[in-house]
Amino acid sequence: MSSEFELIHRHFTRPTAHTDLAVGDDAALMRPRPGMQLAVSTDMLVAGTHFFPDTDPHDLGWKTLAVNLSDLAAMGAEPRWAFLGLTLPGADEAWLAAFSAGLFACASRYGVDLAGGDTTRGPLTLSITILGELPAGKAITRAGGHTGDDIWVSGQPGLAALGLAALQHRIDLGPTGREHCIRALQHPTPRVELGLALRGIANAMLDVSDGLLGDLGHILERSDCGAEIDIALLPLAELRATGADEAQARRALLAGGDDYELLFCAPADRRDTVLKIAHEQGIALHRIGRLTGHPRQLMLRETDGRLLYPMLSGYDHFA
């Protein structure tokens, strides 16, 4: 049986691009570029809470890093280094080979060095600490929203929630729709390039991990604003095309999690710039509402013009 250090060397030691000393010592040695500020985030994925224990390990390796990259994207930061905390119930060589292949596929795609970490025995738990860089003072936080800003969301939020519901047998989707939604759940795309492009344009931003309405509430709290979401502007067509009905599609989009799309606020006079970015990057950006001057008040404008308080909220681990 392989030792802990043999497993680390075999599955998690790779050449690095911008790390002076990486895996194999007591600490990593790294040098931020001149004039850059560090952005640091940590996420944890626990079997049975964040993923099914039988999830394909290659997909799980990709997602473990991707969800952390999404946090940096939401700040407008360029990812550079990652540290992996890995708790394993046993040393399964085949599982580790597939998991590390998925992890490094994501790391290679987004230019990240795995610079260190730790392994131990216990219930399957995956934790990444991610470090990125951005010009000092240029971070896009949750606190910069202004009354009158447009509210935008990238991609197609709601697919991952439908994928989870399908795996839990809570919804019956068509074969193609089911596969599409499960893929969105298990292999998310962190919007790193979009986050970088939105520097100097977005006033406030975060990634949608716990549900669009719940996460928008964090911007409202930090920016001391309210919001009005226009149901007629929501991108529901693709969700309905999976086989979900109107109520299922709306719930998935507004309250589902695990999308890792970017939700951001930008001045109304920057709409053309935002749409130009969407065209250049080949991704959908949807304007879904606006910030209002009613602090922390979140309203939905129905298609008939009525303003209603939402009956949905996002995911909370301890609710």
Rosetta blueprint (number, residue, H / E / L):
1 M L
2 S L
3 S L
4 E H
5 F H
6 E H
7 L H
8 I H
9 H H
10 R H
11 H H
12 F H
13 T L
14 R L
15 P L
16 T L
17 A L
18 H L
19 T L
20 D L
21 L E
22 A L
23 V L
24 G L
25 D L
26 D L
27 A L
28 A L
29 L E
30 M L
31 R L
32 P L
33 R L
34 P L
35 G L
36 M E
37 Q E
38 L E
39 A E
40 V E
41 S E
42 T E
43 D E
44 M E
45 L E
46 V E
47 A E
48 G L
49 T L
50 H L
51 F E
52 F L
53 P L
54 D L
55 T L
56 D L
57 P H
58 H H
59 D H
60 L H
61 G H
62 W H
63 K H
64 T H
65 L H
66 A H
67 V H
68 N H
69 L H
70 S H
71 D H
72 L H
73 A H
74 A H
75 M H
76 G L
77 A L
78 E E
79 P E
80 R E
81 W E
82 A E
83 F E
84 L E
85 G E
86 L E
87 T E
88 L E
89 P L
90 G L
91 A L
92 D L
93 E H
94 A H
95 W H
96 L H
97 A H
98 A H
99 F H
100 S H
101 A H
102 G H
103 L H
104 F H
105 A H
106 C H
107 A H
108 S H
109 R H
110 Y H
111 G L
112 V L
113 D E
114 L E
115 A E
116 G E
117 G E
118 D E
119 T E
120 T E
121 R E
122 G L
123 P L
124 L L
125 T E
126 L E
127 S E
128 I E
129 T E
130 I E
131 L E
132 G E
133 E E
134 L E
135 P E
136 A L
137 G L
138 K L
139 A L
140 I L
141 T L
142 R L
143 A L
144 G L
145 G L
146 H L
147 T L
148 G L
149 D L
150 D E
151 I E
152 W E
153 V E
154 S E
155 G L
156 Q L
157 P L
158 G L
159 L H
160 A H
161 A H
162 L H
163 G H
164 L H
165 A H
166 A H
167 L H
168 Q L
169 H L
170 R L
171 I L
172 D L
173 L L
174 G L
175 P H
176 T H
177 G H
178 R H
179 E H
180 H H
181 C H
182 I H
183 R H
184 A H
185 L H
186 Q H
187 H L
188 P L
189 T L
190 P L
191 R L
192 V H
193 E H
194 L H
195 G H
196 L H
197 A H
198 L L
199 R L
200 G L
201 I L
202 A L
203 N L
204 A E
205 M E
206 L E
207 D E
208 V E
209 S L
210 D L
211 G L
212 L H
213 L H
214 G H
215 D H
216 L H
217 G H
218 H H
219 I H
220 L H
221 E H
222 R H
223 S H
224 D L
225 C L
226 G E
227 A E
228 E E
229 I E
230 D E
231 I H
232 A H
233 L H
234 L L
235 P L
236 L L
237 A H
238 E H
239 L H
240 R H
241 A H
242 T L
243 G L
244 A L
245 D L
246 E H
247 A H
248 Q H
249 A H
250 R H
251 R H
252 A H
253 L H
254 L H
255 A H
256 G L
257 G L
258 D L
259 D L
260 Y L
261 E E
262 L E
263 L E
264 F E
265 C E
266 A E
267 P L
268 A H
269 D H
270 R H
271 R H
272 D H
273 T H
274 V H
275 L H
276 K H
277 I H
278 A H
279 H H
280 E H
281 Q H
282 G L
283 I L
284 A L
285 L E
286 H E
287 R E
288 I E
289 G E
290 R E
291 L E
292 T E
293 G L
294 H L
295 P L
296 R L
297 Q L
298 L E
299 M E
300 L E
301 R E
302 E L
303 T L
304 D L
305 G L
306 R L
307 L E
308 L E
309 Y L
310 P L
311 M L
312 L L
313 S L
314 G L
315 Y L
316 D L
317 H L
318 F L
319 A L
